[in-house]
Amino acid sequence: MRPGRSREAIQQVAMALWPLNRLTCDLPAGVAQRHVLIFFQKSLSFYLYSTTISSFLLLSSSITLPPSDLRSQTTMAETTPTSRKPTLFSPYKMSRFNLSHRVVLAPMTRCRALNSVPNQALVEYYRQRATDGGFLITEGTMISPTSAGFPHVPGIFNNEQIEAWKKVVDAVHKQGAIIFCQLWHVGRASHQVYQPGGAAPISSTSKPISKKWRILMPDATYSRYPEPRPLATHEIAEVVEDYRRAAINALEAGFDGIEIHGAHGYLLDQFMKDGINDRTDEYGGSLANRTKFLLQVVQSVAAAIGADRVGIRISPAIDHLDAMDSDPRSLGLAVIERLNKLQFEMGSKLSYLHVTQPRYTAYGQTEAGNHGNEEEVAELMKIWRNSYVGTFICSGGYTRELGLEAVAKEDADLVAYGRLFISNPDLVLRLKLNAPLNRYVRASFYTHDPVVGYTDYPSLEKGSRL
Ligand SMILES: Cc1cc2nc3c(=O)[nH]c(=O)nc-3n(C[C@H](O)[C@H](O)[C@H](O)COP(=O)(O)O)c2cc1C
């Protein structure tokens, strides 16, 4: 049996045996739950991989499958219809969207939306990176006035912003691409200068981000992160409502869906990681409590715009902005179990799960942070990929070769590219042709010039900057 087929089979059977899995989810969070679940998953995987095709057929004919609409989305619909072995360039069906290839534009803050309103520069930037049947995720976009921690990031919480985004979305749609808006609240990764009334930024905690990290200020200098204000328990529902409203606004702007930014040490991650969250209320302590905020956001947004228009980004193994967890593996699995459960309860799958792995060393460029052991991280990514029922996007340090390998080995369905997409507007074509790539200029990542370092990277026909 092909690995892809067997993974789908495992996912199908896992969904069919959901009530058993559910028993483990309802146990008190912690070691016992994890061990029961892992034992269950390992036994199931071992059993399925080691049986013959005929015994599998016998098994599949005797089990009760989940509701038909969910089942049909879980099976062949998400594989390549035309080719037996998927490649980075083969089509893929992601929830309701037919993609023509698997190279995704990763969300990237570029600080060009002056005064938080998308402008013509953004229209051109996203248009350049759109391909027929391609999938783009926007830069982190503010869900409310308290959610910014960089200068000139766009918002999606007022009418002016919604109207402005329409031009970006239209330009992308004209190229035939799909575009999701990444919904972002930075939490404590902010500063009074970015907060209404100069208030302290909000978080799960009152602990500031350590001095190892610096915040980019509006005048292009760097400063220390200030002490945040921990959200009161009753305030969390208000932030959930901000996400819901922002998702509705995104659909009004014409976006095909949204990605919830639950990664990289920002607000939702500040609740999930035990190295930050020191709360004693129902949002602190156990894994169930720490993942509750994210799950409430997912549930509320999915109910508002449809689960199949919602993607979620997490980074359990990344310590960006001090977002450390003592057990990233269990944290990732805890989120995944709950997303699987939610999908089952909603009778509809989410669009995707997007996981960043901390391999930020491609092209010899290193970022601050603990990258972990390569093999350990790869193993974690596999565990999470195999546990999640649905489309899995990976990102973080993927080169052409690594992307091809990830899809060929079915370690991911789609691969998101960040920095290489900054400097190569026609990255998809270049990867396809194995053409040389322009180098990115780090110094212009977060500057505000509408052209330089933003839309002036040449495409192939204009000659490469090597
Ligand atoms: C300039 C820049 C801005 C970024 N902004 C965001 C962001 O707004 N949201 C997000 O989830 N990740 C953001 N990231 C992380 C990227 O999505 C991606 O995970 C990272 O660059 C690693 O992928 P790469 O090795 O292909 O560049 C950013 C990365 C860069 C380089």
The ligand as a Tripos MOL2 file, in Angstrom:
@<TRIPOS>MOLECULE
LIG
   31    33     1     0     0
SMALL
NO_CHARGES

@<TRIPOS>ATOM
      1 C1          9.9200   39.2960    7.0920 C.3       1 LIG1
      2 C2          9.1550   38.1810    7.7340 C.ar      1 LIG1
      3 C3          7.9210   38.4420    8.2740 C.ar      1 LIG1
      4 C4          7.1600   37.4070    8.8400 C.ar      1 LIG1
      5 N1          5.8970   37.6690    9.3100 N.ar      1 LIG1
      6 C5          5.1050   36.6590    9.6900 C.ar      1 LIG1
      7 C6          3.7420   36.8880    9.9800 C.ar      1 LIG1
      8 O1          3.1990   38.0000    9.8740 O.2       1 LIG1
      9 N2          2.9900   35.8240   10.3690 N.ar      1 LIG1
     10 C7          3.5220   34.5770   10.4890 C.ar      1 LIG1
     11 O2          2.8130   33.6490   10.8510 O.2       1 LIG1
     12 N3          4.8140   34.3300   10.1990 N.ar      1 LIG1
     13 C8          5.5990   35.3210    9.7740 C.ar      1 LIG1
     14 N4          6.8980   35.0650    9.3930 N.ar      1 LIG1
     15 C9          7.3800   33.6750    9.3720 C.3       1 LIG1
     16 C10         7.1960   33.0860    7.9650 C.3       1 LIG1
     17 O3          5.8210   32.8580    7.7160 O.3       1 LIG1
     18 C11         7.9470   31.7450    7.8130 C.3       1 LIG1
     19 O4          7.4440   30.8180    8.7120 O.3       1 LIG1
     20 C12         9.4390   31.9250    8.0630 C.3       1 LIG1
     21 O5          9.9610   32.9500    7.2600 O.3       1 LIG1
     22 C13        10.1950   30.6350    7.7710 C.3       1 LIG1
     23 O6         10.0030   30.2360    6.4550 O.3       1 LIG1
     24 P1         11.1670   30.4570    5.3590 P.3       1 LIG1
     25 O7         12.3490   29.7020    5.8660 O.co2     1 LIG1
     26 O8         10.5970   29.8590    4.0980 O.co2     1 LIG1
     27 O9         11.4250   31.9100    5.2700 O.co2     1 LIG1
     28 C14         7.6750   36.0860    8.8670 C.ar      1 LIG1
     29 C15         8.9470   35.8460    8.3370 C.ar      1 LIG1
     30 C16         9.6700   36.8590    7.7670 C.ar      1 LIG1
     31 C17        11.0110   36.5560    7.1680 C.3       1 LIG1
@<TRIPOS>BOND
     1     1     2 1
     2     2     3 ar
     3     2    30 ar
     4     3     4 ar
     5     4     5 ar
     6     4    28 ar
     7     5     6 ar
     8     6     7 ar
     9     6    13 1
    10     7     8 2
    11     7     9 ar
    12     9    10 ar
    13    10    11 2
    14    10    12 ar
    15    12    13 ar
    16    13    14 ar
    17    14    15 1
    18    14    28 ar
    19    15    16 1
    20    16    17 1
    21    16    18 1
    22    18    19 1
    23    18    20 1
    24    20    21 1
    25    20    22 1
    26    22    23 1
    27    23    24 1
    28    24    25 2
    29    24    26 1
    30    24    27 1
    31    28    29 ar
    32    29    30 ar
    33    30    31 1
@<TRIPOS>SUBSTRUCTURE
     1 LIG1         1 GROUP 0 **** ****
